[in-house]
Amino acid sequence: MSTDLLLAAVVAAALFFDFTNGFHDAANAIATGISTRALHPRGAVLMAAALNFIGAFVSLEVAATVAKGIVDPGVISLDVVLAGLIGATTWNLITWYLGLPSSSSHALIGGIAGAAIAAHGFDVLLGDGLVHKVLIPSLSAPVLGAGVALLLMGVFLLVIRRMSPSPVNMVFRRLQLLSGGFLAFTHGTNDAQKTMGIITLALIASGHASADHFEVPFWVILSAATAMAMGTYAGGWRIIRTLGSRIAKLQPPQGFAAEASCGSILYLTGHLGFPVSTTHCISGAVMGAGATRGLRSVRWGVAGNILIAWIMTIPCAAIVGALMSGITEIPGGSAVVAILGACVAATAFLGRTRLAKLEAAAHAAT
């Protein structure tokens, strides 16, 4: 496969991953608003799609980290980038099908790292960047999300404890329009950047860009923002249900606290260049806000399943990425991996269509 054709395949795979990231993570910004009835589902998805798109243009710090701070861009080939993307996308779709809000960020990092290790060994990893810009922030984000949401709800409870629930809920439902929009905006500043970083890494690997003078072309920003927005509009309804009501049953004050806390953390990490998991952060915030109604109000079994998915994401995506990287080593292997990527995309489309029909039938039956 020629370099230009392989680059086109990488860009297509990256944008499809961005699309899956959009519908996989659509729940992050809108699930709590839908569950508290502050937002109508279709209007919420449209709002999230628009603000995700706008947010993607705000900062490029996360893109720089993904392009230059995880693996050595000087030795990475297009084959490695393509293999890593297929690994990340495959795991994203598996967890989407199961309705588990796992981390698209960790899937992408795991897929690229696994493919790079398989091709060049562990020396290709940039340990300092992985530890200080990925692992530590990613582990801290859900803890911070839970702590800030818990603290914020504690303040709210002091203010509203003597008020009637009905007017309080009405006010906080309106406030959730702001907090949900802010969260969608910061999700765009964080998650869309990762795809921009991967495409820029591919441009560096193909000789179309320089690692010494990092710059994300405007067409990359526009295409990544568009793919993310389209995926968000498609909506990941199975994950929305898990995140919106199965972790903890929230009322509007808890929903606002969770969204405001997560959005604030994402705004900070986005400008610091930390590619943290939006899913981890909002899940932690939901648990923190929900815990103010009592520890029993949090469904710890569901939270445990999500935790297992988090732990498995990087190694599982890395394994698939490494397998894809191995395939690229055989004659015509890059074309085989590109075809496998197309098959993954087709399977996702058929799976989504089937699930939509099943859910429509179940809704009609009730």
Secondary structure, 3 states (H helix, E strand, C coil): CCHHHHHHHHHHHHHHHHHHHHHHCHHHHHHHHHHCCCCCHHHHHHHHHHHHHHHCCCCCHHHHHHHHCCECCCCCCHHHHHHHHHHHHHHHHHHHHHCCCCCHHHHHHHHHHHHHHHHHCHHHECHHHHHHHHHHHHHHHHHHHHHHHHHHHHHHHHHHCCCCHHHHHHHHHHHHHHHHHHHHHHHHHHHHHHHHHHHHHHHHHCCCCCCCCCCCCHHHHHHHHHHHHHHHHHCCHHHHHHHHHHCECCCHHHHHHHHHHHHHHHHHHHHHCCCCCHHHHHHHHHHHHHHHHCHHHECHHHHHHHHHHHHHHHHHHHHHHHHHHHHHCCCCHHHHHHHHHHHHHHHHHHHHHHHHHHHHHHHHHC
